[in-house]
C-alpha cells in the first residue's frame, strides 16, 4: 500500500517514479534552475519527461495513479 492508500502495480510504479524524481535537482541533470522555490522537491514532470525523451502526458499517465 502506498501513501495514498492504494495498492497494485500502477500505484507501486507511480510511487517509485515519484520517489526517484524527488531525489534529483535540476542541476544534477544538467538543467538550469529557475528560482529556488519549488512546490515539491526534485525535478518537475516536464523536466523529467524532457530528459527521458517522452511527452509529459506519457510520463504523467505512468506516474499518476489517477490516470486511466
C-alpha positions as CSV (number, residue, x, y, z in Angstrom):
1,X,0.0,0.0,0.0
2,X,1.4,3.4,-0.9
3,X,0.9,6.8,0.9
4,X,-2.5,7.4,-0.9
5,X,-3.8,4.0,0.5
6,X,-4.0,2.4,-3.0
7,X,-2.3,-0.8,-4.0
8,X,-1.5,-2.6,-7.2
9,X,1.1,-2.4,-9.9
10,X,0.2,1.0,-11.2
11,X,0.2,2.6,-7.7
12,X,3.6,1.0,-7.0
13,X,5.0,2.3,-10.3
14,X,3.7,5.8,-9.5
15,X,5.2,5.8,-6.0
16,X,8.5,4.5,-7.4
17,X,8.7,7.2,-10.1
18,X,7.7,10.0,-7.7
19,X,10.4,8.9,-5.1
20,X,13.1,8.8,-7.8
21,X,12.1,12.2,-9.2
22,X,12.2,13.8,-5.8
23,X,15.8,12.7,-5.3
24,X,17.2,14.8,-8.2
25,X,17.7,18.5,-8.5
26,X,17.7,20.2,-11.9
27,X,21.5,20.9,-11.5
28,X,22.1,17.1,-11.0
29,X,20.7,16.5,-14.5
30,X,22.4,19.4,-16.2
31,X,19.3,21.7,-16.3
32,X,19.1,25.3,-15.3
33,X,17.1,26.0,-12.2
34,X,14.7,28.9,-12.5
35,X,14.3,30.2,-9.0
36,X,15.0,28.4,-5.7
37,X,11.4,27.8,-4.7
38,X,9.6,24.6,-5.8
39,X,6.3,23.2,-4.6
40,X,7.7,19.7,-4.4
41,X,11.3,18.5,-4.1
42,X,13.2,17.3,-7.1
43,X,12.6,17.5,-10.8
44,X,9.3,18.7,-12.3
45,X,7.4,16.3,-14.5
46,X,8.2,18.4,-17.6
47,X,11.9,18.3,-16.8
48,X,11.9,14.6,-16.3
49,X,9.9,13.9,-19.5
50,X,12.4,16.1,-21.5
51,X,15.3,14.2,-20.1
52,X,13.7,10.8,-20.8
53,X,12.6,11.8,-24.4
54,X,8.9,11.2,-23.8
55,X,5.9,13.5,-23.7
56,X,4.7,15.0,-20.4
57,X,1.4,13.3,-21.0
58,X,3.1,9.9,-21.3
59,X,5.1,10.4,-18.2
60,X,2.1,11.6,-16.2
61,X,0.0,8.7,-17.3
62,X,2.6,6.3,-15.8
63,X,3.4,8.2,-12.7
64,X,-0.2,9.1,-11.6
65,X,-2.5,6.6,-10.0
66,X,-5.4,8.6,-11.2
67,X,-4.7,8.1,-14.9
68,X,-6.9,5.7,-16.7
